[in-house]
Amino acid sequence: MSKIKPYKDSDLSKKEQVTKMFDTISGDYDGLNRVISFGIDIKWRKKVVNLVATQQPKMVLDIATGTGDLAIALADTNAEKIVGLDISSGMLEIGKQKINKKGLSTKIDMVLADSENMPFEDNTFDAITVAFGVRNFENLKNGLTEILRVLKPGGIFVILETSVPTKTPFKQGYNFYSKHVLPLIGRIFSKDRSAYQYLSESASVFPYGEALNNILREIGFINVEDFPQTLGVATIYKSSK
Ligand SMILES: C[S@@+](CC[C@H](N)C(=O)[O-])C[C@H]1O[C@@H](n2cnc3c(N)ncnc32)[C@H](O)[C@@H]1O
């Protein structure tokens, strides 16, 4: 698996670099997200919430929760407890402020931890989600194995991740957007120039569709299905244990 890292001249591990990068861009993240995806990311997260709601989960874990948008959207299900987990304290801090403002702090806990080594017992959660997080894991297979461990048998696991359109002319349009427009938006609006370069480079090489389905099956997930969104620029993956 490719080890594209945020900072090309740094000796830090991918995990340390990813943490540093998200700490740096945490203040810009929500605004830039809306600009980059033209606001469609809100619709994709809503679809994830609808899939999770079919399971009527009590305990939900949102991994790589960042500034908490998906954790907050998951509060629309009947879940008793939602845990948002992230490795970046900067992202979590912004998320906590949003959760407090919405009066959701008794329902949503924000936890600073690494998805590849989580502080939870086996078989704890009825539903687990990761939005735009798996491609940042240092070791994808370790992260997915750890997710399978803490998911209850019969529980649902939903990934939302960028993917690459395969059809002409969307493929060419996407390549132009991610190679030229996305890094430019990042340079103009963000403090961290390399961050948006990394985000587009890592998206272009990350496995998607059947390739990611097969990795999930190899780890031990069952009933794996993928649902491409908006011409294939993102994909939702649903599976269970
Ligand atoms: C692109 S953001 C996505 C945030 C949020 N899920 C959303 O949809 O907006 C990716 C997040 O993954 C987190 N992350 C990366 N590697 C992680 C790891 N090993 N454990 C936990 N969080 C991680 C980053 O800190 C960052 O907040």
The ligand as an ORCA input file, in Angstrom:
! r2SCAN-3c Opt
* xyz 0 1
  C     -10.403     14.212      6.540
  S     -10.649     14.181      8.268
  C     -12.297     13.563      8.399
  C     -13.052     14.083      9.581
  C     -14.520     13.727      9.646
  N     -14.741     12.310      9.750
  C     -15.302     14.296      8.499
  O     -16.029     13.553      7.842
  O     -15.197     15.486      8.249
  C      -9.689     12.772      8.740
  C      -9.530     12.596     10.224
  O      -8.904     11.331     10.476
  C      -8.145     11.470     11.648
  N      -7.210     10.329     11.757
  C      -6.212     10.013     10.906
  N      -5.558      8.914     11.329
  C      -6.179      8.523     12.470
  C      -5.961      7.462     13.378
  N      -4.977      6.580     13.209
  N      -6.789      7.355     14.450
  C      -7.792      8.251     14.648
  N      -8.034      9.293     13.823
  C      -7.241      9.428     12.744
  C      -7.487     12.826     11.463
  O      -6.951     13.356     12.654
  C      -8.650     13.640     10.894
  O      -9.364     14.311     11.903
*
